[in-house]
Every structure is written in structure tokens, then in C-alpha cells.
Amino acid sequence: MKAAVKKNNLTPADRKKIVNLVKHDITLNRRIDRLVTMQNLFKYWHVAHLPFAIVMLIIMVIHVAVTIVLGYKWIF
């Protein structure tokens, strides 16, 4: 990368600026790739999590119904 910039007869300040911009661009592209990976993993987490949440909701409703049917009282 630096060798390609040196061939264009630029001033040292311009070369340094270009190299820094390219490094920054590479860093941003890596971050974007990680973000896309995390978004895909989070999508799969939702697919796995939803059935568990529904089962827990059903268990809670059954639990409340059983306590009401058996005559438990709220003590607080």
C-alpha cells in the first residue's frame, strides 16, 4: 500500500494522509463485517428464544390458574 502511494510523487503529508485514510477504511470495513455477523447471530437467537418465551408464558398462566382454583390467597 505504501509503495503504491510513493509511486505517485505526492508530498509526504499527502502520502501520510492517504495511508491513514486507507487504514481507517479497512478498519471500518472490518467493523461492518463484525456487525453483520452479530446481526445474523442475533436473528438466530430470536428464533431460538421465541419458543422458550411462549412456553414460559403458558406455564405462568397455568400456574396462576392453579393457584386461583386451589384457593390460595394473596398474603401481601
C-alpha positions in Angstrom: 0.0 0.0 0.0 2.7 2.5 0.9 4.8 1.6 -2.1 1.8 2.3 -4.4 1.4 5.7 -2.8 5.1 6.5 -3.1 5.0 6.0 -6.9 2.6 8.9 -7.4 5.1 11.7 -6.5 3.0 13.0 -3.6 4.2 15.1 -0.7 5.0 13.3 2.5 2.0 14.9 4.2 -0.4 13.8 1.4 1.1 10.3 1.5 0.6 10.0 5.2 -3.0 11.3 4.9 -3.8 8.8 2.2 -2.3 5.9 4.1 -4.3 6.9 7.2 -7.5 7.2 5.2 -6.9 3.7 3.7 -6.2 2.2 7.2 -9.3 3.9 8.5 -11.4 2.5 5.6 -10.0 -1.0 6.3 -10.9 -0.7 10.0 -14.4 0.4 9.2 -14.9 -2.5 6.8 -13.8 -4.9 9.4 -16.3 -3.4 11.9 -19.1 -3.6 9.4 -18.3 -7.3 8.8 -18.4 -8.0 12.5 -21.7 -6.1 12.8 -23.3 -8.1 10.0 -22.1 -11.3 11.7 -23.6 -10.2 15.1 -26.9 -9.2 13.4 -27.1 -12.7 11.8 -26.4 -14.4 15.2 -28.9 -12.2 17.0 -31.6 -13.1 14.4 -31.0 -16.8 15.1 -31.1 -16.1 18.9 -34.6 -14.6 18.4 -35.6 -17.8 16.5 -34.4 -19.9 19.4 -35.7 -17.6 22.1 -39.3 -17.1 21.0 -40.5 -20.7 21.7 -39.0 -20.6 25.2 -40.7 -17.3 25.9 -44.1 -18.7 24.7 -43.6 -21.8 26.8 -42.8 -19.7 29.9 -45.9 -17.6 29.3 -48.1 -20.7 29.1 -46.5 -22.1 32.3 -47.2 -18.8 34.1 -50.8 -18.7 33.1 -51.3 -22.3 34.2 -49.5 -21.6 37.5 -51.8 -18.6 38.2 -54.9 -20.6 37.2 -54.0 -23.5 39.5 -53.3 -21.2 42.5 -56.7 -19.4 42.0 -58.6 -22.7 41.6 -56.9 -24.2 44.7 -57.9 -21.2 46.7 -54.6 -19.6 47.6 -54.8 -16.1 48.9 -52.5 -13.1 48.3 -50.7 -12.5 51.6 -49.3 -9.1 50.9 
